[in-house]
């Protein structure tokens, strides 16, 4: 029996993710006929059918589910082998899978990718966006190498590297009675509806924690919304919200219709941290990555 190639395993993992030959071919940068022939050859080498095909869709078989999971594990071990070799050679290179929470990713990841092109040119950074609970689960299970999260949050036995504080600012519509530039006390939140993201976002819990320090704060939950959508509702005069300072440059830029004011109370905000598994042999690289951030 001939062994499958690593490239064939990569194709199978990608096809299981995209469930479409055309999209998968684009993702792995091969022609669709080339992809199809490699998947067929992989199935012949393994002696099982991994995928069902019809004119529109690709369905993974039960055997395919099990073997693609194993293929994912093999590819992860190969990546770790390459990184171990690079560590021995004194180089930082290979593939790092980094996830960030949705209220952090759009504001930090683009600049991070540009920075790494210069400082770590041999590192391939694969980026994901996940809510905190899913992100932490992915890191613990080995599907993700590192995660950018906001504290406070229970991270279990993961290593936590604190990067910086991310204070909250008051966001309101331009022309709102609360618009201004001087620091403002939290008590103003008792005067207007405070918009919150739906449950599952740690930012919601952190903002709500601030609000519970006050009596009579009216919460208005916004379902199935991103932070950008929430801010647009603020711009429309629906209410106010507490916005992380890291998001201000994007969400409250000139012409956005949103004004921000600093809060008079120090320590009102969240803390940005990088997490990874303590047992990961690349921990020293991740620590260097944290210092770069």
N, C-alpha and C positions, 0 to 999 in steps of 0.2 A: 504493500500500500504506500503510495506516495504521500508525503506530508504536504499539507496546505501551506501556502506562503503567508507571510505576515500581511502582505498587501491584500490577499484574498480575504483574510480575516477582517481587515479594515473595511473592505467593501461590504462584507456581510453585516457588520455592525452598523455601518452607515445606511444600508438598505433597510435594516430593521427599524431604524430611527425615522427615515423619511417615507417608507412604504410606497415609493414611486421611483421607477428606474430613471426617468428624466431628471428629477430633482436630485437624486443620489449621484448621478453622473456629473452634474454640475458641481455638487458639493465636494466630490473627490477628484475632480479635474481629469476625467477620462471620458471617452465617447460612450454613448449608450450601448452600442453593440459590444464594445470592449468590456464594459461592466457586466453585461448579460453573459458573455462567454466565460468570464472569470467566475461568476457566481455558479454557473453550470458546472464548470470544472471543479470548483470547491465541493459541490454536492456529490460529484462523482468520486472525488478523493475520499470524502467522508462516508459515502455509501448511504446517505439519507437525503431526503428532500427537505430543504430548509424553508422554502418559500412557495406559496401558491401564487400563480399568476393568472390574471385575466386582462382584458383589454384596457381597463382603467386603473385597477388597484393591484397592490401586492399584499398578500396576507402571510404572516409568519406561522409556520406549523408548530405544534407542541415541541417536536424535536428541535426545530429552529430556535424556539425560545430558550431552551436549555443550553444549546450549543453556542448561541450568540452571547449568552451570559458568560460562558467559559471563555469565549473569544475576547470579550471585554477584559476579563481578568488577565488573560495572557498578554494583551497589548499593554495593560497597565504595568505588568511586571517587566516587560521589555523597556518601557519608558524609564522605569526605575533603574534598570540595568545601565541604560545609556547615561542617566544622571550620575549613577555611582562612578562610572568610568570618567565622566567629566570632572567629578570631584577629585578623583585621583590625579587627573591631569591639571588640576588647579583652575579649571574653567567652569563658568556657570552657563550651562546650555541645556537644551531639551524642552519638553512641553510642560508648562505649568497651567493647571486648570484652576482658575480663580472665579469665585462667585461673589456677588455683592447683592445686598438687599435693594429692592426697587426704589427706595427713597434715598439711595446713595449712589447706585450704579451710574445713572445718567450724568451725574455731576463730577464723579471722580475717575471713572474708567477711561474716558477718551483721553484725558491729559496723561493718565498713567501709561497708556499704550504708547503715546508719543515719547514719553520720558524713557521708557525701556528700550526703544529703538536705538537710543544713544548709549545708555548706560549698560544694557545687557543685550547686545545685538544678536547673540546666539540663542536667546530664549524665545520660544514660541508661546505666547500667552493666549490661552483659550478662555474666553469670558462667558460667564453665565449670570443670569439674574434670577434670584429666588427669594421667597419670603424666608424669614429667619429660621423658623422651625425646619423647613425643607432643606435649607442651606446647611444647618448644623448636622442634620441626618446624613446629607450627602458627604460631608467631611468625615464623619465617624465611620461611614461605610466604605470610604475610599473612592467614591465616585468624583469627589472634588478634592483638590489638594489644599487650597486655602480659601478662607471666607472673610469678606469685609462685612462686619456687623456693627450694630449700635448697642452699646451697653447703657443701662443695666439689662442683662438677660442671662438666664441660667445656661451656661455652656458645658456643663458636665465636666468630664475629665480632659477636655481639649486644652491645649496650650493657648493662652490669651496674651497677645502682645498689644498693649495700649498704644495708639498712635497719637491722638490729639483729642481735645475737647471740641464739641460742635454745639455752641450755644444756640438757643432758640431766639428768634426775633418775632415781634408782632407784625403780621402781614394784614393789610387792609387795603381797600380800594383807594386809588387817587381821589382826593377830594373828600374822603371820609372824615368825620369829626376827630378820629383818632390819628389821622395822618400827621406826620411831623418827623423831626430828626432827633429830638431829645429823648433820653431814656424814659420809659414809662413803666409804672408799677403794674403788677399782675391784677390788681383790683379792677382794672378797666375791663377785664374779661367778664365781669358781672353785668356789664352794660349792653352787651351785644351777643348774638348767637355765635358760638365757636364751632367751626366746621372740623370734623374728624374723619379720617379714613375709616373704612369698615374693619371689623374684627379680623385678626390675622396679620395686621401690620404692626410691628413693634412701635413705630412712630405714634400710632394711635394710642397705645398704652402709655407711652412716655408723656404725651401731651395731656392725656386724661389724668395722669398722676399729678401733673402740675395743677390742673383745674380742680382736683379734689381737695386741694389746700384751701379753696375758697368756697363760700356758700353762695348758692343761687346762680351758678354758671349754667347757662342753657346750652346743651350739646346738640348738634345737628349732624347726624351720621350721613356720609355720602357713600353709597354702595357702588361696587364695581368701578371705582375711579382710581386713577393714578394721582400722584402728588401734583402733577401738572394740571390735571382736570380740576382738582380741589382749588388750586391757586386761581384758575380762570373763574371759578365761581366766586372767589373772594373779589376778583377784579370786577365782577358783575354786581357786587354789592349785596350778595346773599348773606354774608357774615364775615368773620375774621378767622384767622388761624395762627398757630405758632409754627414758624417755618425754620428748619435748620439753617444755620448760617452758610453751610456748604452749598445750599441750593439757591442762595440769593442771586448770585451772578447770572444764573440761567433764568430762574422763575420771576425775579423782580427786576430784570434789566430795564433800561430806559425804553419807554413805549409800551411796557407790559400792562399798564393800568394798575399796577400794584405798588404800594408804598410799604416800606418796612421801618420799624423803630426798634432800637435795642431795648432790652428789658433792664429795669433798675436792679432786679435781684440777681446777684452773681450766682453761678452754679446752676442756673436754670437751662437745661439742655440735655444733650446726650454725649456719649463718648464713643469715638470711632476706634475699632480694634480689629486686628487681624488674628484669625484663629487657624490652627492646624493640629493634626494628630501628634501627640508627644512621641509616638513610636516611629514616626516617618523618618527614614534615614537622611532625608534632605532638609532636616530641621535647620541646620546651619545656613543653608541657602535661603530658607524662608525668613530667618532672622535678618539676613542681609537685605532681603526684599522689603521687610518691614522698615529697616533703617532708610532705605531708598524712598519709601513712601513718606 
